[in-house]
Amino acid sequence: MAPGMWQILLVLLLAVLLFGGRGKIASVMGDFAKGITSFRKGLRDEENTEETSNDASGSLGAETRDDEKTGS
């Protein structure tokens, strides 16, 4: 079975990416690492925002629940 055109193009693309120039791999992996880091930072920021909003609404919700228990 001979390799098809898409398979040859994929191999050529990988070869250019890996051996195409000085520091190509390092720059690609650095960009990949920066993307992961910013993604994790975004998740952390989102969790912190949710926790602060839950703390504010949670304290009000606890008072309401206590009032309901004593009133019943």
All heavy atoms as TSV, in Angstrom:
chain	resi	resn	atom	element	x	y	z
A	1	MET	N	N	0.843	-1.171	0.000
A	1	MET	CA	C	0.000	0.000	0.000
A	1	MET	C	C	0.898	1.247	0.000
A	1	MET	O	O	1.693	1.459	0.898
A	1	MET	CB	C	-0.892	-0.032	1.247
A	1	MET	CG	C	-1.905	1.041	1.284
A	1	MET	SD	S	-2.798	0.993	2.844
A	1	MET	CE	C	-4.417	0.649	2.282
A	2	ALA	N	N	0.771	2.055	-1.010
A	2	ALA	CA	C	1.584	3.259	-1.169
A	2	ALA	C	C	0.970	4.402	-0.352
A	2	ALA	O	O	-0.245	4.476	-0.207
A	2	ALA	CB	C	1.651	3.654	-2.634
A	3	PRO	N	N	1.811	5.274	0.191
A	3	PRO	CA	C	1.270	6.406	0.952
A	3	PRO	C	C	0.506	7.360	0.036
A	3	PRO	O	O	0.913	7.619	-1.094
A	3	PRO	CB	C	2.503	7.078	1.543
A	3	PRO	CG	C	3.654	6.589	0.751
A	3	PRO	CD	C	3.258	5.265	0.170
A	4	GLY	N	N	-0.579	7.860	0.542
A	4	GLY	CA	C	-1.399	8.787	-0.222
A	4	GLY	C	C	-0.863	10.202	-0.162
A	4	GLY	O	O	0.110	10.512	0.537
A	5	MET	N	N	-1.523	11.085	-0.897
A	5	MET	CA	C	-1.075	12.468	-0.972
A	5	MET	C	C	-1.176	13.160	0.393
A	5	MET	O	O	-0.274	13.901	0.792
A	5	MET	CB	C	-1.907	13.221	-2.000
A	5	MET	CG	C	-1.500	14.646	-2.194
A	5	MET	SD	S	-2.490	15.363	-3.490
A	5	MET	CE	C	-1.890	17.008	-3.478
A	6	TRP	N	N	-2.260	12.935	1.136
A	6	TRP	CA	C	-2.435	13.564	2.441
A	6	TRP	C	C	-1.387	13.091	3.443
A	6	TRP	O	O	-0.932	13.869	4.284
A	6	TRP	CB	C	-3.838	13.297	2.990
A	6	TRP	CG	C	-4.882	14.057	2.232
A	6	TRP	CD1	C	-5.812	13.548	1.381
A	6	TRP	CD2	C	-5.077	15.471	2.229
A	6	TRP	NE1	N	-6.578	14.546	0.851
A	6	TRP	CE2	C	-6.146	15.754	1.359
A	6	TRP	CE3	C	-4.457	16.524	2.872
A	6	TRP	CZ2	C	-6.597	17.035	1.117
A	6	TRP	CZ3	C	-4.917	17.810	2.634
A	6	TRP	CH2	C	-5.971	18.053	1.773
A	7	GLN	N	N	-1.034	11.826	3.355
A	7	GLN	CA	C	-0.021	11.295	4.267
A	7	GLN	C	C	1.343	11.917	3.980
A	7	GLN	O	O	2.084	12.266	4.906
A	7	GLN	CB	C	0.044	9.777	4.143
A	7	GLN	CG	C	-1.220	9.105	4.638
A	7	GLN	CD	C	-1.319	7.654	4.219
A	7	GLN	OE1	O	-0.694	7.238	3.243
A	7	GLN	NE2	N	-2.130	6.899	4.942
A	8	ILE	N	N	1.670	12.092	2.714
A	8	ILE	CA	C	2.947	12.715	2.342
A	8	ILE	C	C	2.959	14.178	2.797
A	8	ILE	O	O	3.961	14.655	3.348
A	8	ILE	CB	C	3.183	12.594	0.823
A	8	ILE	CG1	C	3.406	11.132	0.452
A	8	ILE	CG2	C	4.378	13.443	0.389
A	8	ILE	CD1	C	3.443	10.865	-1.035
A	9	LEU	N	N	1.850	14.888	2.583
A	9	LEU	CA	C	1.772	16.289	3.010
A	9	LEU	C	C	1.905	16.426	4.527
A	9	LEU	O	O	2.559	17.342	5.023
A	9	LEU	CB	C	0.460	16.914	2.547
A	9	LEU	CG	C	0.359	17.230	1.058
A	9	LEU	CD1	C	-1.049	17.709	0.721
A	9	LEU	CD2	C	1.390	18.257	0.660
A	10	LEU	N	N	1.309	15.511	5.261
A	10	LEU	CA	C	1.409	15.533	6.721
A	10	LEU	C	C	2.850	15.323	7.174
A	10	LEU	O	O	3.345	16.038	8.057
A	10	LEU	CB	C	0.497	14.477	7.337
A	10	LEU	CG	C	0.475	14.408	8.852
A	10	LEU	CD1	C	-0.097	15.704	9.429
A	10	LEU	CD2	C	-0.330	13.229	9.326
A	11	VAL	N	N	3.534	14.378	6.561
A	11	VAL	CA	C	4.935	14.115	6.910
A	11	VAL	C	C	5.801	15.328	6.563
A	11	VAL	O	O	6.666	15.724	7.346
A	11	VAL	CB	C	5.441	12.838	6.203
A	11	VAL	CG1	C	6.946	12.695	6.340
A	11	VAL	CG2	C	4.733	11.608	6.759
A	12	LEU	N	N	5.558	15.940	5.413
A	12	LEU	CA	C	6.323	17.130	5.023
A	12	LEU	C	C	6.060	18.296	5.977
A	12	LEU	O	O	6.988	19.015	6.362
A	12	LEU	CB	C	5.989	17.542	3.593
A	12	LEU	CG	C	6.533	16.640	2.487
A	12	LEU	CD1	C	6.013	17.089	1.121
A	12	LEU	CD2	C	8.050	16.614	2.508
A	13	LEU	N	N	4.817	18.468	6.372
A	13	LEU	CA	C	4.471	19.525	7.313
A	13	LEU	C	C	5.176	19.319	8.650
A	13	LEU	O	O	5.725	20.261	9.235
A	13	LEU	CB	C	2.957	19.584	7.522
A	13	LEU	CG	C	2.462	20.607	8.527
A	13	LEU	CD1	C	2.690	22.016	7.998
A	13	LEU	CD2	C	1.010	20.378	8.837
A	14	LEU	N	N	5.177	18.095	9.135
A	14	LEU	CA	C	5.869	17.794	10.397
A	14	LEU	C	C	7.371	18.011	10.273
A	14	LEU	O	O	8.001	18.534	11.192
A	14	LEU	CB	C	5.571	16.368	10.840
A	14	LEU	CG	C	4.152	16.115	11.355
A	14	LEU	CD1	C	3.943	14.630	11.626
A	14	LEU	CD2	C	3.879	16.926	12.593
A	15	ALA	N	N	7.942	17.631	9.140
A	15	ALA	CA	C	9.377	17.817	8.927
A	15	ALA	C	C	9.732	19.299	8.901
A	15	ALA	O	O	10.721	19.727	9.508
A	15	ALA	CB	C	9.808	17.136	7.632
A	16	VAL	N	N	8.913	20.114	8.232
A	16	VAL	CA	C	9.173	21.555	8.188
A	16	VAL	C	C	9.022	22.152	9.576
A	16	VAL	O	O	9.812	23.004	9.992
A	16	VAL	CB	C	8.225	22.236	7.173
A	16	VAL	CG1	C	8.246	23.745	7.322
A	16	VAL	CG2	C	8.590	21.833	5.758
A	17	LEU	N	N	8.019	21.715	10.301
A	17	LEU	CA	C	7.799	22.223	11.654
A	17	LEU	C	C	8.960	21.874	12.578
A	17	LEU	O	O	9.435	22.709	13.350
A	17	LEU	CB	C	6.494	21.664	12.218
A	17	LEU	CG	C	6.094	22.133	13.606
A	17	LEU	CD1	C	5.772	23.623	13.577
A	17	LEU	CD2	C	4.899	21.358	14.102
A	18	LEU	N	N	9.434	20.638	12.503
A	18	LEU	CA	C	10.491	20.196	13.397
A	18	LEU	C	C	11.873	20.687	12.989
A	18	LEU	O	O	12.685	21.048	13.839
A	18	LEU	CB	C	10.498	18.661	13.479
A	18	LEU	CG	C	9.280	18.035	14.140
A	18	LEU	CD1	C	9.370	16.518	14.061
A	18	LEU	CD2	C	9.135	18.478	15.570
A	19	PHE	N	N	12.153	20.705	11.696
A	19	PHE	CA	C	13.508	21.009	11.237
A	19	PHE	C	C	13.570	22.296	10.415
A	19	PHE	O	O	14.592	22.594	9.812
A	19	PHE	CB	C	14.038	19.846	10.394
A	19	PHE	CG	C	13.980	18.536	11.106
A	19	PHE	CD1	C	13.107	17.550	10.687
A	19	PHE	CD2	C	14.784	18.287	12.210
A	19	PHE	CE1	C	13.039	16.331	11.343
A	19	PHE	CE2	C	14.719	17.073	12.863
A	19	PHE	CZ	C	13.837	16.091	12.436
A	20	GLY	N	N	12.502	23.054	10.388
A	20	GLY	CA	C	12.412	24.212	9.505
A	20	GLY	C	C	13.304	25.378	9.852
A	20	GLY	O	O	13.588	26.209	9.019
A	21	GLY	N	N	13.742	25.492	11.024
A	21	GLY	CA	C	14.580	26.628	11.356
A	21	GLY	C	C	15.112	26.521	12.762
A	21	GLY	O	O	14.774	25.616	13.514
A	22	ARG	N	N	15.959	27.465	13.079
A	22	ARG	CA	C	16.574	27.459	14.400
A	22	ARG	C	C	15.542	27.848	15.452
A	22	ARG	O	O	14.896	28.876	15.357
A	22	ARG	CB	C	17.716	28.464	14.410
A	22	ARG	CG	C	18.686	28.236	15.544
A	22	ARG	CD	C	19.801	29.230	15.494
A	22	ARG	NE	N	19.391	30.329	16.351
A	22	ARG	CZ	C	19.815	31.561	16.242
A	22	ARG	NH1	N	20.649	31.877	15.291
A	22	ARG	NH2	N	19.403	32.488	17.068
A	23	GLY	N	N	15.352	27.003	16.431
A	23	GLY	CA	C	14.475	27.313	17.539
A	23	GLY	C	C	12.997	27.128	17.254
A	23	GLY	O	O	12.166	27.605	18.016
A	24	LYS	N	N	12.639	26.471	16.171
A	24	LYS	CA	C	11.225	26.280	15.837
A	24	LYS	C	C	10.517	25.486	16.927
A	24	LYS	O	O	9.444	25.878	17.364
A	24	LYS	CB	C	11.064	25.530	14.517
A	24	LYS	CG	C	11.044	26.375	13.308
A	24	LYS	CD	C	9.715	27.051	13.166
A	24	LYS	CE	C	9.585	27.522	11.758
A	24	LYS	NZ	N	8.738	28.609	11.537
A	25	ILE	N	N	11.103	24.381	17.322
A	25	ILE	CA	C	10.457	23.526	18.323
A	25	ILE	C	C	10.309	24.274	19.642
A	25	ILE	O	O	9.255	24.241	20.275
A	25	ILE	CB	C	11.245	22.215	18.524
A	25	ILE	CG1	C	11.233	21.400	17.235
A	25	ILE	CG2	C	10.658	21.398	19.659
A	25	ILE	CD1	C	12.097	20.171	17.289
A	26	ALA	N	N	11.347	24.980	20.031
A	26	ALA	CA	C	11.305	25.716	21.297
A	26	ALA	C	C	10.225	26.790	21.266
A	26	ALA	O	O	9.495	26.978	22.245
A	26	ALA	CB	C	12.663	26.333	21.588
A	27	SER	N	N	10.105	27.488	20.156
A	27	SER	CA	C	9.107	28.549	20.089
A	27	SER	C	C	7.689	27.978	20.061
A	27	SER	O	O	6.786	28.520	20.692
A	27	SER	CB	C	9.340	29.449	18.875
A	27	SER	OG	O	9.124	28.736	17.678
A	28	VAL	N	N	7.503	26.869	19.352
A	28	VAL	CA	C	6.174	26.245	19.306
A	28	VAL	C	C	5.790	25.726	20.684
A	28	VAL	O	O	4.668	25.954	21.158
A	28	VAL	CB	C	6.141	25.109	18.263
A	28	VAL	CG1	C	4.879	24.282	18.399
A	28	VAL	CG2	C	6.238	25.680	16.868
A	29	MET	N	N	6.698	25.057	21.354
A	29	MET	CA	C	6.403	24.527	22.683
A	29	MET	C	C	6.242	25.663	23.695
A	29	MET	O	O	5.430	25.562	24.613
A	29	MET	CB	C	7.500	23.555	23.131
A	29	MET	CG	C	7.567	22.308	22.273
A	29	MET	SD	S	5.986	21.476	22.072
A	29	MET	CE	C	5.741	20.821	23.679
A	30	GLY	N	N	6.995	26.745	23.532
A	30	GLY	CA	C	6.839	27.891	24.421
A	30	GLY	C	C	5.460	28.521	24.274
A	30	GLY	O	O	4.820	28.875	25.260
A	31	ASP	N	N	5.012	28.659	23.027
A	31	ASP	CA	C	3.666	29.199	22.795
A	31	ASP	C	C	2.598	28.277	23.371
A	31	ASP	O	O	1.612	28.736	23.936
A	31	ASP	CB	C	3.418	29.396	21.302
A	31	ASP	CG	C	4.258	30.511	20.713
A	31	ASP	OD1	O	4.764	31.344	21.483
A	31	ASP	OD2	O	4.411	30.530	19.470
A	32	PHE	N	N	2.800	26.983	23.234
A	32	PHE	CA	C	1.867	25.998	23.774
A	32	PHE	C	C	1.807	26.102	25.298
A	32	PHE	O	O	0.729	26.113	25.891
A	32	PHE	CB	C	2.298	24.597	23.340
A	32	PHE	CG	C	1.370	23.506	23.757
A	32	PHE	CD1	C	0.131	23.385	23.176
A	32	PHE	CD2	C	1.735	22.580	24.728
A	32	PHE	CE1	C	-0.737	22.373	23.550
A	32	PHE	CE2	C	0.882	21.578	25.113
A	32	PHE	CZ	C	-0.362	21.466	24.521
A	33	ALA	N	N	2.959	26.236	25.933
A	33	ALA	CA	C	3.021	26.348	27.390
A	33	ALA	C	C	2.365	27.651	27.868
A	33	ALA	O	O	1.665	27.663	28.881
A	33	ALA	CB	C	4.466	26.284	27.863
A	34	LYS	N	N	2.572	28.748	27.128
A	34	LYS	CA	C	1.933	30.015	27.496
A	34	LYS	C	C	0.419	29.906	27.395
A	34	LYS	O	O	-0.306	30.457	28.219
A	34	LYS	CB	C	2.427	31.136	26.588
A	34	LYS	CG	C	3.836	31.580	26.886
A	34	LYS	CD	C	4.272	32.665	25.921
A	34	LYS	CE	C	5.731	33.003	26.106
A	34	LYS	NZ	N	6.177	33.989	25.111
A	35	GLY	N	N	-0.059	29.190	26.394
A	35	GLY	CA	C	-1.497	29.004	26.247
A	35	GLY	C	C	-2.083	28.222	27.403
A	35	GLY	O	O	-3.144	28.566	27.931
A	36	ILE	N	N	-1.408	27.164	27.813
A	36	ILE	CA	C	-1.874	26.360	28.945
A	36	ILE	C	C	-1.854	27.189	30.225
A	36	ILE	O	O	-2.796	27.150	31.019
A	36	ILE	CB	C	-1.012	25.086	29.102
A	36	ILE	CG1	C	-1.279	24.140	27.936
A	36	ILE	CG2	C	-1.285	24.397	30.432
A	36	ILE	CD1	C	-0.388	22.929	27.918
A	37	THR	N	N	-0.795	27.971	30.423
A	37	THR	CA	C	-0.679	28.795	31.614
A	37	THR	C	C	-1.800	29.821	31.684
A	37	THR	O	O	-2.429	30.006	32.737
A	37	THR	CB	C	0.686	29.508	31.643
A	37	THR	OG1	O	1.720	28.528	31.572
A	37	THR	CG2	C	0.847	30.342	32.906
A	38	SER	N	N	-2.070	30.486	30.568
A	38	SER	CA	C	-3.135	31.492	30.586
A	38	SER	C	C	-4.508	30.842	30.761
A	38	SER	O	O	-5.390	31.414	31.397
A	38	SER	CB	C	-3.101	32.335	29.318
A	38	SER	OG	O	-3.368	31.557	28.185
A	39	PHE	N	N	-4.689	29.635	30.231
A	39	PHE	CA	C	-5.939	28.909	30.418
A	39	PHE	C	C	-6.155	28.574	31.889
A	39	PHE	O	O	-7.236	28.793	32.445
A	39	PHE	CB	C	-5.925	27.631	29.578
A	39	PHE	CG	C	-7.142	26.781	29.749
A	39	PHE	CD1	C	-8.340	27.156	29.186
A	39	PHE	CD2	C	-7.082	25.596	30.466
A	39	PHE	CE1	C	-9.474	26.376	29.330
A	39	PHE	CE2	C	-8.197	24.804	30.621
A	39	PHE	CZ	C	-9.393	25.194	30.046
A	40	ARG	N	N	-5.116	28.082	32.546
A	40	ARG	CA	C	-5.219	27.763	33.973
A	40	ARG	C	C	-5.460	29.014	34.809
A	40	ARG	O	O	-6.235	28.992	35.767
A	40	ARG	CB	C	-3.947	27.057	34.446
A	40	ARG	CG	C	-3.839	25.643	33.950
A	40	ARG	CD	C	-2.618	24.972	34.496
A	40	ARG	NE	N	-2.531	23.600	34.032
A	40	ARG	CZ	C	-1.487	22.825	34.224
A	40	ARG	NH1	N	-0.431	23.286	34.868
A	40	ARG	NH2	N	-1.491	21.587	33.791
A	41	LYS	N	N	-4.790	30.117	34.451
A	41	LYS	CA	C	-4.996	31.367	35.171
A	41	LYS	C	C	-6.435	31.837	35.018
A	41	LYS	O	O	-7.052	32.300	35.975
A	41	LYS	CB	C	-4.042	32.434	34.642
A	41	LYS	CG	C	-4.143	33.746	35.361
A	41	LYS	CD	C	-3.185	34.765	34.798
A	41	LYS	CE	C	-3.368	36.103	35.492
A	41	LYS	NZ	N	-2.567	37.146	34.869
A	42	GLY	N	N	-6.984	31.694	33.836
A	42	GLY	CA	C	-8.375	32.064	33.607
A	42	GLY	C	C	-9.327	31.221	34.432
A	42	GLY	O	O	-10.308	31.721	34.973
A	43	LEU	N	N	-9.046	29.930	34.541
A	43	LEU	CA	C	-9.880	29.059	35.367
A	43	LEU	C	C	-9.802	29.468	36.835
A	43	LEU	O	O	-10.808	29.482	37.534
A	43	LEU	CB	C	-9.461	27.598	35.211
A	43	LEU	CG	C	-9.828	26.922	33.897
A	43	LEU	CD1	C	-9.291	25.491	33.880
A	43	LEU	CD2	C	-11.321	26.925	33.684
A	44	ARG	N	N	-8.597	29.787	37.295
A	44	ARG	CA	C	-8.424	30.202	38.686
A	44	ARG	C	C	-9.170	31.502	38.963
A	44	ARG	O	O	-9.823	31.646	39.985
A	44	ARG	CB	C	-6.934	30.384	39.017
A	44	ARG	CG	C	-6.378	29.240	39.825
A	44	ARG	CD	C	-4.969	29.514	40.282
A	44	ARG	NE	N	-4.068	29.033	39.236
A	44	ARG	CZ	C	-3.123	29.746	38.639
A	44	ARG	NH1	N	-2.903	30.982	38.989
A	44	ARG	NH2	N	-2.385	29.230	37.704
A	45	ASP	N	N	-9.070	32.440	38.040
A	45	ASP	CA	C	-9.774	33.716	38.210
A	45	ASP	C	C	-11.279	33.495	38.245
A	45	ASP	O	O	-11.993	34.110	39.030
A	45	ASP	CB	C	-9.415	34.686	37.083
A	45	ASP	CG	C	-7.988	35.179	37.170
A	45	ASP	OD1	O	-7.370	35.036	38.246
A	45	ASP	OD2	O	-7.482	35.701	36.148
A	46	GLU	N	N	-11.764	32.606	37.395
A	46	GLU	CA	C	-13.201	32.313	37.355
A	46	GLU	C	C	-13.653	31.664	38.662
A	46	GLU	O	O	-14.702	32.003	39.197
A	46	GLU	CB	C	-13.506	31.403	36.178
A	46	GLU	CG	C	-14.980	31.177	35.936
A	46	GLU	CD	C	-15.214	30.365	34.687
A	46	GLU	OE1	O	-14.798	30.800	33.619
A	46	GLU	OE2	O	-15.814	29.293	34.826
A	47	GLU	N	N	-12.851	30.741	39.195
A	47	GLU	CA	C	-13.197	30.089	40.459
A	47	GLU	C	C	-13.205	31.098	41.596
A	47	GLU	O	O	-14.095	31.076	42.451
A	47	GLU	CB	C	-12.207	28.964	40.764
A	47	GLU	CG	C	-12.391	27.744	39.895
A	47	GLU	CD	C	-11.329	26.685	40.173
A	47	GLU	OE1	O	-10.445	26.914	41.038
A	47	GLU	OE2	O	-11.375	25.641	39.522
A	48	ASN	N	N	-12.228	32.010	41.607
A	48	ASN	CA	C	-12.182	33.031	42.662
A	48	ASN	C	C	-13.399	33.937	42.583
A	48	ASN	O	O	-13.968	34.307	43.607
A	48	ASN	CB	C	-10.896	33.851	42.556
A	48	ASN	CG	C	-9.671	33.049	42.940
A	48	ASN	OD1	O	-9.774	32.029	43.610
A	48	ASN	ND2	N	-8.516	33.500	42.505
A	49	THR	N	N	-13.821	34.285	41.388
A	49	THR	CA	C	-14.998	35.124	41.220
A	49	THR	C	C	-16.241	34.396	41.713
A	49	THR	O	O	-17.079	34.971	42.399
A	49	THR	CB	C	-15.174	35.507	39.740
A	49	THR	OG1	O	-13.967	36.129	39.288
A	49	THR	CG2	C	-16.331	36.438	39.547
A	50	GLU	N	N	-16.364	33.120	41.391
A	50	GLU	CA	C	-17.514	32.336	41.840
A	50	GLU	C	C	-17.515	32.179	43.358
A	50	GLU	O	O	-18.554	32.257	43.993
A	50	GLU	CB	C	-17.520	30.965	41.174
A	50	GLU	CG	C	-17.876	31.004	39.708
A	50	GLU	CD	C	-17.802	29.638	39.061
A	50	GLU	OE1	O	-17.504	28.650	39.768
A	50	GLU	OE2	O	-18.039	29.561	37.855
A	51	GLU	N	N	-16.332	31.963	43.948
A	51	GLU	CA	C	-16.257	31.796	45.398
A	51	GLU	C	C	-16.669	33.071	46.115
A	51	GLU	O	O	-17.397	33.020	47.105
A	51	GLU	CB	C	-14.839	31.400	45.815
A	51	GLU	CG	C	-14.489	29.972	45.475
A	51	GLU	CD	C	-13.052	29.634	45.832
A	51	GLU	OE1	O	-12.360	30.494	46.421
A	51	GLU	OE2	O	-12.624	28.515	45.513
A	52	THR	N	N	-16.234	34.223	45.630
A	52	THR	CA	C	-16.605	35.465	46.295
A	52	THR	C	C	-18.091	35.737	46.136
A	52	THR	O	O	-18.739	36.191	47.070
A	52	THR	CB	C	-15.787	36.659	45.759
A	52	THR	OG1	O	-15.939	36.724	44.338
A	52	THR	CG2	C	-14.328	36.531	46.123
A	53	SER	N	N	-18.657	35.418	44.988
A	53	SER	CA	C	-20.099	35.622	44.818
A	53	SER	C	C	-20.876	34.595	45.642
A	53	SER	O	O	-21.932	34.908	46.189
A	53	SER	CB	C	-20.496	35.553	43.344
A	53	SER	OG	O	-20.275	34.260	42.837
A	54	ASN	N	N	-20.376	33.381	45.763
A	54	ASN	CA	C	-21.038	32.365	46.586
A	54	ASN	C	C	-20.941	32.724	48.067
A	54	ASN	O	O	-21.872	32.494	48.827
A	54	ASN	CB	C	-20.433	30.985	46.352
A	54	ASN	CG	C	-20.852	30.382	45.029
A	54	ASN	OD1	O	-21.829	30.813	44.427
A	54	ASN	ND2	N	-20.108	29.402	44.570
A	55	ASP	N	N	-19.817	33.302	48.485
A	55	ASP	CA	C	-19.678	33.702	49.885
A	55	ASP	C	C	-20.677	34.793	50.228
A	55	ASP	O	O	-21.320	34.768	51.272
A	55	ASP	CB	C	-18.255	34.197	50.172
A	55	ASP	CG	C	-17.234	33.068	50.164
A	55	ASP	OD1	O	-17.660	31.894	50.241
A	55	ASP	OD2	O	-16.027	33.363	50.079
A	56	ALA	N	N	-20.838	35.741	49.349
A	56	ALA	CA	C	-21.770	36.845	49.604
A	56	ALA	C	C	-23.203	36.335	49.618
A	56	ALA	O	O	-23.984	36.656	50.509
A	56	ALA	CB	C	-21.596	37.936	48.548
A	57	SER	N	N	-23.579	35.513	48.659
A	57	SER	CA	C	-24.949	35.006	48.624
A	57	SER	C	C	-25.143	33.892	49.648
A	57	SER	O	O	-26.231	33.708	50.163
A	57	SER	CB	C	-25.295	34.505	47.225
A	57	SER	OG	O	-24.479	33.404	46.884
A	58	GLY	N	N	-24.072	33.175	49.995
A	58	GLY	CA	C	-24.179	32.100	50.965
A	58	GLY	C	C	-24.468	32.620	52.359
A	58	GLY	O	O	-25.238	32.027	53.109
A	59	SER	N	N	-23.902	33.761	52.717
A	59	SER	CA	C	-24.168	34.295	54.052
A	59	SER	C	C	-25.604	34.786	54.160
A	59	SER	O	O	-26.253	34.620	55.179
A	59	SER	CB	C	-23.184	35.425	54.376
A	59	SER	OG	O	-23.353	36.493	53.455
A	60	LEU	N	N	-26.130	35.355	53.088
A	60	LEU	CA	C	-27.530	35.780	53.106
A	60	LEU	C	C	-28.463	34.578	53.132
A	60	LEU	O	O	-29.475	34.586	53.814
A	60	LEU	CB	C	-27.839	36.650	51.882
A	60	LEU	CG	C	-27.121	37.989	51.803
A	60	LEU	CD1	C	-27.419	38.653	50.476
A	60	LEU	CD2	C	-27.542	38.880	52.959
A	61	GLY	N	N	-28.087	33.551	52.395
A	61	GLY	CA	C	-28.907	32.340	52.358
A	61	GLY	C	C	-28.938	31.640	53.693
A	61	GLY	O	O	-29.956	31.101	54.111
A	62	ALA	N	N	-27.848	31.686	54.455
A	62	ALA	CA	C	-27.801	31.032	55.759
A	62	ALA	C	C	-28.720	31.739	56.744
A	62	ALA	O	O	-29.415	31.100	57.526
A	62	ALA	CB	C	-26.364	31.009	56.281
A	63	GLU	N	N	-28.766	33.069	56.687
A	63	GLU	CA	C	-29.643	33.806	57.587
A	63	GLU	C	C	-31.097	33.502	57.267
A	63	GLU	O	O	-31.916	33.342	58.166
A	63	GLU	CB	C	-29.382	35.307	57.450
A	63	GLU	CG	C	-28.023	35.721	57.965
A	63	GLU	CD	C	-27.704	37.172	57.620
A	63	GLU	OE1	O	-28.545	37.832	56.973
A	63	GLU	OE2	O	-26.618	37.624	57.983
A	64	THR	N	N	-31.415	33.409	56.003
A	64	THR	CA	C	-32.785	33.118	55.602
A	64	THR	C	C	-33.186	31.733	56.065
A	64	THR	O	O	-34.279	31.531	56.579
A	64	THR	CB	C	-32.921	33.221	54.063
A	64	THR	OG1	O	-32.438	34.488	53.653
A	64	THR	CG2	C	-34.346	33.042	53.629
A	65	ARG	N	N	-32.294	30.773	55.927
A	65	ARG	CA	C	-32.605	29.411	56.352
A	65	ARG	C	C	-32.797	29.349	57.859
A	65	ARG	O	O	-33.667	28.651	58.355
A	65	ARG	CB	C	-31.492	28.462	55.910
A	65	ARG	CG	C	-31.614	28.097	54.440
A	65	ARG	CD	C	-30.626	27.011	54.062
A	65	ARG	NE	N	-29.950	27.498	52.854
A	65	ARG	CZ	C	-28.663	27.728	52.734
A	65	ARG	NH1	N	-27.846	27.499	53.733
A	65	ARG	NH2	N	-28.157	28.176	51.613
A	66	ASP	N	N	-31.987	30.078	58.624
A	66	ASP	CA	C	-32.133	30.087	60.080
A	66	ASP	C	C	-33.482	30.681	60.478
A	66	ASP	O	O	-34.154	30.188	61.372
A	66	ASP	CB	C	-31.003	30.888	60.734
A	66	ASP	CG	C	-29.669	30.161	60.646
A	66	ASP	OD1	O	-29.690	28.927	60.416
A	66	ASP	OD2	O	-28.623	30.821	60.770
A	67	ASP	N	N	-33.898	31.746	59.805
A	67	ASP	CA	C	-35.186	32.375	60.096
A	67	ASP	C	C	-36.326	31.422	59.797
A	67	ASP	O	O	-37.305	31.351	60.525
A	67	ASP	CB	C	-35.359	33.665	59.283
A	67	ASP	CG	C	-34.400	34.751	59.739
A	67	ASP	OD1	O	-33.889	34.649	60.885
A	67	ASP	OD2	O	-34.136	35.688	58.950
A	68	GLU	N	N	-36.194	30.670	58.700
A	68	GLU	CA	C	-37.241	29.731	58.330
A	68	GLU	C	C	-37.363	28.608	59.363
A	68	GLU	O	O	-38.450	28.167	59.692
A	68	GLU	CB	C	-36.966	29.150	56.951
A	68	GLU	CG	C	-37.146	30.151	55.825
A	68	GLU	CD	C	-36.715	29.584	54.469
A	68	GLU	OE1	O	-36.282	28.408	54.442
A	68	GLU	OE2	O	-36.837	30.295	53.475
A	69	LYS	N	N	-36.222	28.152	59.895
A	69	LYS	CA	C	-36.248	27.068	60.885
A	69	LYS	C	C	-36.907	27.525	62.182
A	69	LYS	O	O	-37.673	26.816	62.785
A	69	LYS	CB	C	-34.822	26.578	61.168
A	69	LYS	CG	C	-34.238	25.794	60.030
A	69	LYS	CD	C	-32.810	25.352	60.378
A	69	LYS	CE	C	-32.176	24.637	59.211
A	69	LYS	NZ	N	-30.781	24.283	59.510
A	70	THR	N	N	-36.583	28.724	62.623
A	70	THR	CA	C	-37.157	29.206	63.888
A	70	THR	C	C	-38.619	29.594	63.730
A	70	THR	O	O	-39.385	29.484	64.660
A	70	THR	CB	C	-36.346	30.417	64.417
A	70	THR	OG1	O	-36.340	31.443	63.417
A	70	THR	CG2	C	-34.938	30.028	64.767
A	71	GLY	N	N	-38.997	30.032	62.532
A	71	GLY	CA	C	-40.371	30.430	62.306
A	71	GLY	C	C	-41.302	29.246	62.178
A	71	GLY	O	O	-42.486	29.340	62.451
A	72	SER	N	N	-40.845	28.070	61.820
A	72	SER	CA	C	-41.716	26.922	61.586
A	72	SER	C	C	-42.053	26.171	62.830
A	72	SER	O	O	-41.455	26.037	63.786
A	72	SER	CB	C	-41.060	25.939	60.627
A	72	SER	OG	O	-40.887	26.545	59.375
